[in-house]
Structure formats: C-alpha cells, structure tokens
Amino acid sequence: MQGRRKSNLHFWVNHRIEVVRKQKVKEGKMSRRGKGGAKRHRKVLHEASDHASV
C-alpha cells in the first residue's frame, strides 16, 4: 500500500511541476527580463510547500 501511495504522490508532484512549468512559460513570454535568480528561488519555495502540504 505504501508503494502505491508513493507512486500516486509522485504522479501529483509531476503534475504540479508540469502546471508550474506552463505558468512559467507564460510569464517568460510576457516579461523576458533577467529575473532568473528570483524565479529559481520561487520554484524552490514552491516545491518545499508542495512537500509540506502532502
């Protein structure tokens, strides 16, 4: 049962990453300025919050 739960969690994490990536692409097209560091930092925070909410 735990393995199944883990694979399900993995699916959801992958899904979240896909959604976030699409949002980032939209943001990038709107403003192509060098805020790479901030974006990367926000991504790390977002992943951390994902893990915490599970």
N, CA and C atoms as a LAMMPS dump frame, in Angstrom:
ITEM: TIMESTEP
0
ITEM: NUMBER OF ATOMS
162
ITEM: BOX BOUNDS ff ff ff
-5.0000000000000000e+02 5.0000000000000000e+02
-5.0000000000000000e+02 5.0000000000000000e+02
-5.0000000000000000e+02 5.0000000000000000e+02
ITEM: ATOMS id mol type element x y z
1 1 1 N 0.833 -1.207 0
2 1 2 C 0 0 0
3 1 3 C 0.871 1.262 0
4 2 1 N 1.963 1.227 0.761
5 2 2 C 2.784 2.437 0.832
6 2 3 C 3.41 2.739 -0.534
7 3 1 N 3.866 1.696 -1.228
8 3 2 C 4.455 1.918 -2.545
9 3 3 C 3.447 2.565 -3.488
10 4 1 N 2.218 2.087 -3.434
11 4 2 C 1.177 2.653 -4.291
12 4 3 C 0.949 4.124 -3.952
13 5 1 N 0.908 4.407 -2.664
14 5 2 C 0.709 5.788 -2.246
15 5 3 C 1.863 6.655 -2.755
16 6 1 N 3.065 6.107 -2.681
17 6 2 C 4.222 6.894 -3.121
18 6 3 C 4.127 7.192 -4.613
19 7 1 N 3.75 6.187 -5.402
20 7 2 C 3.668 6.419 -6.847
21 7 3 C 2.568 7.449 -7.138
22 8 1 N 1.472 7.397 -6.396
23 8 2 C 0.412 8.379 -6.582
24 8 3 C 0.929 9.785 -6.252
25 9 1 N 1.655 9.882 -5.145
26 9 2 C 2.239 11.167 -4.761
27 9 3 C 3.189 11.639 -5.858
28 10 1 N 3.97 10.71 -6.398
29 10 2 C 4.916 11.064 -7.459
30 10 3 C 4.158 11.635 -8.659
31 11 1 N 3.055 10.995 -8.993
32 11 2 C 2.246 11.488 -10.116
33 11 3 C 1.791 12.921 -9.853
34 12 1 N 1.314 13.178 -8.634
35 12 2 C 0.812 14.517 -8.334
36 12 3 C 1.925 15.549 -8.37
37 13 1 N 3.097 15.17 -7.851
38 13 2 C 4.228 16.112 -7.878
39 13 3 C 4.594 16.425 -9.328
40 14 1 N 4.644 15.397 -10.165
41 14 2 C 4.957 15.621 -11.574
42 14 3 C 3.906 16.533 -12.208
43 15 1 N 2.633 16.295 -11.878
44 15 2 C 1.559 17.113 -12.428
45 15 3 C 1.749 18.574 -12.022
46 16 1 N 2.051 18.799 -10.756
47 16 2 C 2.261 20.162 -10.266
48 16 3 C 3.42 20.816 -11.022
49 17 1 N 4.502 20.048 -11.212
50 17 2 C 5.672 20.6 -11.91
51 17 3 C 5.279 21.007 -13.32
52 18 1 N 4.484 20.166 -13.993
53 18 2 C 4.049 20.492 -15.354
54 18 3 C 3.234 21.789 -15.352
55 19 1 N 2.291 21.898 -14.425
56 19 2 C 1.439 23.096 -14.369
57 19 3 C 2.296 24.334 -14.123
58 20 1 N 3.212 24.215 -13.169
59 20 2 C 4.066 25.367 -12.84
60 20 3 C 4.926 25.733 -14.044
61 21 1 N 5.432 24.703 -14.744
62 21 2 C 6.287 24.98 -15.9
63 21 3 C 5.494 25.753 -16.959
64 22 1 N 4.243 25.352 -17.198
65 22 2 C 3.433 26.056 -18.191
66 22 3 C 3.207 27.502 -17.756
67 23 1 N 2.928 27.71 -16.472
68 23 2 C 2.748 29.078 -15.973
69 23 3 C 4.025 29.884 -16.194
70 24 1 N 5.186 29.26 -15.913
71 24 2 C 6.461 29.965 -16.06
72 24 3 C 6.68 30.363 -17.507
73 25 1 N 6.321 29.465 -18.441
74 25 2 C 6.484 29.781 -19.865
75 25 3 C 5.647 31.008 -20.202
76 26 1 N 4.426 31.052 -19.675
77 26 2 C 3.565 32.218 -19.923
78 26 3 C 4.221 33.481 -19.365
79 27 1 N 4.713 33.392 -18.13
80 27 2 C 5.36 34.548 -17.509
81 27 3 C 6.563 34.978 -18.337
82 28 1 N 7.341 33.999 -18.774
83 28 2 C 8.546 34.304 -19.537
84 28 3 C 8.224 35.043 -20.827
85 29 1 N 7.123 34.639 -21.491
86 29 2 C 6.752 35.311 -22.729
87 29 3 C 6.311 36.739 -22.447
88 30 1 N 5.648 36.946 -21.319
89 30 2 C 5.168 38.286 -21.006
90 30 3 C 6.34 39.212 -20.664
91 31 1 N 7.244 38.743 -19.803
92 31 2 C 8.372 39.588 -19.392
93 31 3 C 9.653 38.768 -19.488
94 32 1 N 10.448 39.023 -20.505
95 32 2 C 11.667 38.234 -20.73
96 32 3 C 12.862 38.901 -20.08
97 33 1 N 12.704 39.483 -18.907
98 33 2 C 13.842 40.151 -18.279
99 33 3 C 14.564 39.232 -17.325
100 34 1 N 15.828 39.524 -17.07
101 34 2 C 16.67 38.588 -16.302
102 34 3 C 16.338 38.556 -14.833
103 35 1 N 15.21 37.909 -14.515
104 35 2 C 14.896 37.67 -13.107
105 35 3 C 15.073 36.18 -12.823
106 36 1 N 16.054 35.579 -13.454
107 36 2 C 16.232 34.124 -13.338
108 36 3 C 16.429 33.695 -11.892
109 37 1 N 17.238 34.456 -11.143
110 37 2 C 17.512 34.069 -9.761
111 37 3 C 16.232 34.043 -8.935
112 38 1 N 15.425 35.096 -9.06
113 38 2 C 14.187 35.172 -8.281
114 38 3 C 13.262 34.021 -8.654
115 39 1 N 13.152 33.762 -9.975
116 39 2 C 12.268 32.68 -10.404
117 39 3 C 12.738 31.353 -9.837
118 40 1 N 14.056 31.124 -9.892
119 40 2 C 14.567 29.856 -9.388
120 40 3 C 14.252 29.745 -7.894
121 41 1 N 14.44 30.827 -7.175
122 41 2 C 14.191 30.797 -5.737
123 41 3 C 12.721 30.487 -5.457
124 42 1 N 11.827 31.123 -6.235
125 42 2 C 10.402 30.89 -6.039
126 42 3 C 10.068 29.424 -6.311
127 43 1 N 10.717 28.842 -7.306
128 43 2 C 10.46 27.436 -7.623
129 43 3 C 10.83 26.565 -6.424
130 44 1 N 11.972 26.852 -5.805
131 44 2 C 12.388 26.052 -4.656
132 44 3 C 11.36 26.194 -3.537
133 45 1 N 10.921 27.404 -3.274
134 45 2 C 9.917 27.611 -2.225
135 45 3 C 8.648 26.84 -2.559
136 46 1 N 8.262 26.874 -3.826
137 46 2 C 7.024 26.211 -4.229
138 46 3 C 7.141 24.698 -4.013
139 47 1 N 8.258 24.12 -4.414
140 47 2 C 8.436 22.683 -4.23
141 47 3 C 8.399 22.338 -2.745
142 48 1 N 9.03 23.173 -1.924
143 48 2 C 9.035 22.913 -0.494
144 48 3 C 7.612 22.935 0.053
145 49 1 N 6.805 23.897 -0.386
146 49 2 C 5.428 23.982 0.104
147 49 3 C 4.627 22.77 -0.376
148 50 1 N 4.92 22.29 -1.594
149 50 2 C 4.245 21.09 -2.082
150 50 3 C 4.508 19.927 -1.146
151 51 1 N 5.788 19.741 -0.793
152 51 2 C 6.132 18.615 0.081
153 51 3 C 5.467 18.783 1.447
154 52 1 N 5.408 20.016 1.937
155 52 2 C 4.839 20.236 3.262
156 52 3 C 3.336 19.952 3.265
157 53 1 N 2.67 20.285 2.161
158 53 2 C 1.211 20.155 2.141
159 53 3 C 0.769 18.704 1.98
160 54 1 N 1.671 17.829 1.583
161 54 2 C 1.291 16.426 1.355
162 54 3 C 1.138 15.711 2.691
